[in-house]
Amino acid sequence: MLEAIAAKDAQSFDAFCADRLAHTPTFDESTMTARYTTTRGRQLQFTHHGARLVDGVAINLDQWPLFEGPWLNAQRGTGIITLNYGGERVVFDFNTTTVTTEKTD
């Protein structure tokens, strides 16, 4: 498991590491299930070829974007990735194998 948080959300890097060591993921080989508690206390459970749960509630990842953030975005199945930074947008279109750049200011 990999978890990243903003530096402002941790007392220090050492405190973050200590917290993560106190909440290491578990893995059950017989059910192929991983369990993890996030820094915000969310309980994550992932079963190979099975359910994905957040706090015991099933999550359908097919409805989530592939990437979603202030700089990188992509909807699942579109073949298009968009990068935004510094007044520019770069669009990678894997359907047409093109890269276009445009100003956003």
Residue pairs with C-beta under 8 A, 6 or more apart in sequence:
1 25
1 34
1 36
1 44
3 20
3 38
3 39
5 16
5 39
7 13
9 39
10 16
10 19
10 39
16 39
19 39
20 39
23 36
23 37
25 34
25 35
25 36
26 34
26 35
26 36
27 33
27 34
27 35
28 34
28 35
31 47
32 47
32 48
32 49
32 50
33 45
33 46
33 47
33 48
33 50
34 44
34 45
34 46
34 47
35 43
35 44
35 45
36 43
36 44
36 45
37 43
37 44
38 44
42 54
42 55
43 53
43 54
43 55
43 56
44 52
44 53
44 54
45 51
45 52
45 53
46 52
46 53
51 58
52 58
52 59
52 61
53 59
62 76
64 76
65 73
65 74
65 75
65 76
66 74
66 75
66 76
66 81
67 73
67 74
67 81
70 84
71 83
71 84
71 85
72 81
72 82
72 83
72 84
73 81
73 82
73 84
74 80
74 81
74 82
79 93
79 94
79 95
80 91
80 92
80 93
80 94
80 95
81 91
81 92
81 94
82 89
82 90
82 91
82 92
83 89
83 90
83 91
83 92
84 104
87 103
87 104
87 105
88 101
88 102
88 103
88 104
89 101
89 102
89 103
89 104
90 99
90 100
90 101
91 99
91 100
91 101
91 102
92 99
93 99
93 100
